[in-house]
Amino acid sequence: MIGLVDVAPLMPVPTRLYGLVPGNTASGNVESLTGYITRLAGAHCIPPTLLIDAIGNELATTSATFSPLKNFGTRTKKYINGIDKNAIAWMQALSEWTGQDLHRCTLEWTSDLLAGYHLLGNTPRYCPLCLKDHEANGTEVIDQLLWHVKVVKACPVHGVLLRDRKCGSATKPSVFARKAGMGHCTDCGAIGYHCDQRPLEEADAGELWIAKQVQELLAYGSTHRRLDRNDLVRGINQLAIHETNGKVAALARISNLSRSLIWEMAKRNSTTRISLPALLQLASAFKVSITSLLSGTPEFVSDTPLVEFPKEIKRKFVTDYVQDVVLHFKANKNLSLSVTKMAYMFDCSRRTISDADPEFVKQVIASYDEAQAVERAVRNQEVADEVEAVVMKLAAAGQSITLRNAALITGKRWMSSSKKGKVFKAIRKAHVPEGQGELF
Amino acid sequence: MASFNNPIGSLTKDEVLNQPVAVRLAWFSQLYFKHRNLLEVAQSLQHILHATSETRITVLVGPTGIGKTAFCKRVLCQQLMATWKDSLLPSDAPLLFIAAPANGERSLSWRTLYARLLEAGNEILIDEKRSTTVTEARHVVGRGKATVAALRESVESMIRHRNVRLIVIDEAVHLLRFEEHMAVMDTLKSLADVHQAKLLLLGSYDLIALMTQYGQVARRSEILHMPRYRNDGGEVDRKEFAILVGKFQEFWPAKEVPDLLSITTELMEATLGSVGLLKALMQSALTFQLQAPHEVWKPAYLLRSAKSNGSLRCIQKETIDGEEALAGLVYGDNVFADKAFMQRVITKMSARSA
């Protein structure tokens, strides 16, 4: 039998990276995107930093707004796992390059409702018992997104406190010899963290509740593509109806949160986002689960412990962002800094700002005002010097000292009502005797 | 007529007659005909390469220029795609096709071989691969990038993650140049053990020695032969060859078509019955014709296109020696091939079932 053979088809071109399946996407123990990247880099036998560079350079060429990461440290990991706009680019690029849906490996799907601050932590952590379970089952150890959430201190499955991935060992192998990845100590490379012999610590009820709530939130994402503001609005209003006769402000008072924040969260067309600790604090105050609040039908659980986030968080909250606030006020030179204005900027209660450390806040305000005064003085002196120079120039040229002549000689408008105009008038008096010449 | 995936290939013969010379030559060049020997090899390979088969290493030997490489790139690919297409994932690279390196070094360059495998698998950052070892219960990344160990580790990882099912190494005879046959076979065997991947080596008859010297390899390997059509192979071989010649004549892209069928026997002699050599002869003769004034055909073009007598004798000697060495070694050449033996088996089985 003779027949013609098709010239192609050749084998289809595979995806650029291996299609590793992200772990536990249907549960609250979903793998983090950075953990997935590390596992992917390990499968490709290259350091994760090189993989990040390769992807980042490619994304930078295709998008003018994308900024490649400088390294793969803990700070940059927050950006990839969180709700930063770059996180979306990373997630989409990796989804395309691996052929896997990695949407659930970040918290980007919460970005419509949850604020970025106090969401993810800097310290890489793990649960020793979860690691032992993986070893016993022979499954690959994954880095859970849950362990990156800042407020989570315990494992919701085993009820023990999470541990730092660094053992602080003095005998570290060369940084080039250390293998990155889950299941190895970041300091000494010990497999399964055998270098850490400390006994396990039990978590208290509050820590366990927080961990379980966050785990439920992550599991909630497996059935909901994004968090819906309308559902939260309904949830808050339902809560208010049930608990405070429909008074939303009373929710804030009872839960020790900012009224403006709760009002904003109860409005459909608001764009304000709530931090995860604030949401947990609200849920805990009224003994509801956060997922039921987010779904619009609060479910009351009687044995919910009361959690309020300790002052060190609030203190850090203030110190983290005070610089941004100062810069913001500097840009609007007519405003003065106050506790009320800072609270408005931070979307929290005034008590939060003043409770953080009243003395510290006063110091910040005082030093800000002082810095403003110094700056004002410097600016005034500059204006005075400029005006003096123009007056001297006019005098030397034999021209009459008028605002019009000053405008002609400098090429700029000199208004009598402006600061320069007023200073001009004062300096002119010193040069021109009374009764001679006109200002205009 | 089969459809083609490239613009030139999609032209019919009538359309191509109006095309420039270069296009007509390219069109003729990409013609590829299935024939009896090729289909037999394809059928045998399909069985050997089945996932449940225990054969890990297959060698496809044949005379030089018979068309082994073209067969793998065209027919085998098509066949395997039809089998695998429903189970492929986007990240899969089920078939890797590479040529064994012959870069003038004193020993086999495994690094080059592994690098070619990684390139065939669309691997990234090949020059940055690192190996990992476990020392005192600690993972330690090895020094140096793209070492042989690192590339080997990467190849194994790629085979697992890309779900590689078949690795084809063309010009596999280059693996024999350095008299490290045992080391070569051990390494190839270990590669074939990774994640159910199978190896297919293409080459000349010299590969037979590689497969038959080691019992461990012989147990899980098969030798396939892609033979030529022989003048002394009976009327069946001559008839098949004539059909092929007829096809070349049928698709001749010139107004004046030479009567090639009338010289089938002579063409068979000039090409030793090799389909590849026949195609090369036809291509060359066509080139001469299309470049001549008014594209007039002359038999003299055959004179200038055929292989020299010396080359032909060399190829013939290698082919004959190879065919002799293959006796009793080829896939299917077993006890059941003996007619009397098979008849006894059939008789006994029929009696039992009755």
Chai-1 contact restraints between the chains, C-beta under 6 A:
chainA,res_idxA,chainB,res_idxB,connection_type,confidence,min_distance_angstrom,max_distance_angstrom,comment,restraint_id
A,I2,B,F33,contact,1.0,0.0,6.0,A-B,restraint_1
A,I2,B,I243,contact,1.0,0.0,6.0,A-B,restraint_2
A,I2,B,K247,contact,1.0,0.0,6.0,A-B,restraint_3
A,G3,B,K34,contact,1.0,0.0,6.0,A-B,restraint_4
A,L4,B,M1,contact,1.0,0.0,6.0,A-B,restraint_5
A,L4,B,A2,contact,1.0,0.0,6.0,A-B,restraint_6
A,V5,B,Y32,contact,1.0,0.0,6.0,A-B,restraint_7
A,V5,B,K34,contact,1.0,0.0,6.0,A-B,restraint_8
A,V5,B,R74,contact,1.0,0.0,6.0,A-B,restraint_9
A,D6,B,A2,contact,1.0,0.0,6.0,A-B,restraint_10
A,V7,B,F4,contact,1.0,0.0,6.0,A-B,restraint_11
A,V7,B,N5,contact,1.0,0.0,6.0,A-B,restraint_12
A,V7,B,N6,contact,1.0,0.0,6.0,A-B,restraint_13
A,V7,B,G9,contact,1.0,0.0,6.0,A-B,restraint_14
A,V7,B,Q30,contact,1.0,0.0,6.0,A-B,restraint_15
A,A8,B,N5,contact,1.0,0.0,6.0,A-B,restraint_16
A,L10,B,C77,contact,1.0,0.0,6.0,A-B,restraint_17
A,M11,B,L95,contact,1.0,0.0,6.0,A-B,restraint_18
A,P14,B,S91,contact,1.0,0.0,6.0,A-B,restraint_19
A,P14,B,D92,contact,1.0,0.0,6.0,A-B,restraint_20
A,P14,B,A93,contact,1.0,0.0,6.0,A-B,restraint_21
A,P14,B,N122,contact,1.0,0.0,6.0,A-B,restraint_22
A,T15,B,P90,contact,1.0,0.0,6.0,A-B,restraint_23
A,T15,B,S91,contact,1.0,0.0,6.0,A-B,restraint_24
A,Y18,B,S91,contact,1.0,0.0,6.0,A-B,restraint_25
A,Y18,B,H161,contact,1.0,0.0,6.0,A-B,restraint_26
A,G19,B,L89,contact,1.0,0.0,6.0,A-B,restraint_27
A,G19,B,S91,contact,1.0,0.0,6.0,A-B,restraint_28
A,A43,B,S157,contact,1.0,0.0,6.0,A-B,restraint_29
A,A43,B,H161,contact,1.0,0.0,6.0,A-B,restraint_30
A,C45,B,K129,contact,1.0,0.0,6.0,A-B,restraint_31
A,C45,B,R130,contact,1.0,0.0,6.0,A-B,restraint_32
A,C45,B,E153,contact,1.0,0.0,6.0,A-B,restraint_33
A,C45,B,S154,contact,1.0,0.0,6.0,A-B,restraint_34
A,C45,B,S157,contact,1.0,0.0,6.0,A-B,restraint_35
A,I46,B,L125,contact,1.0,0.0,6.0,A-B,restraint_36
A,I46,B,E128,contact,1.0,0.0,6.0,A-B,restraint_37
A,L50,B,L125,contact,1.0,0.0,6.0,A-B,restraint_38
A,L50,B,E128,contact,1.0,0.0,6.0,A-B,restraint_39
A,G99,B,P90,contact,1.0,0.0,6.0,A-B,restraint_40
A,G99,B,S91,contact,1.0,0.0,6.0,A-B,restraint_41
A,A177,B,V140,contact,1.0,0.0,6.0,A-B,restraint_42
A,A177,B,V141,contact,1.0,0.0,6.0,A-B,restraint_43
A,K179,B,T132,contact,1.0,0.0,6.0,A-B,restraint_44
A,K179,B,H139,contact,1.0,0.0,6.0,A-B,restraint_45
A,K179,B,V141,contact,1.0,0.0,6.0,A-B,restraint_46
A,H184,B,H139,contact,1.0,0.0,6.0,A-B,restraint_47
A,G189,B,R138,contact,1.0,0.0,6.0,A-B,restraint_48
A,G189,B,H139,contact,1.0,0.0,6.0,A-B,restraint_49
A,A190,B,R138,contact,1.0,0.0,6.0,A-B,restraint_50
A,I191,B,A137,contact,1.0,0.0,6.0,A-B,restraint_51
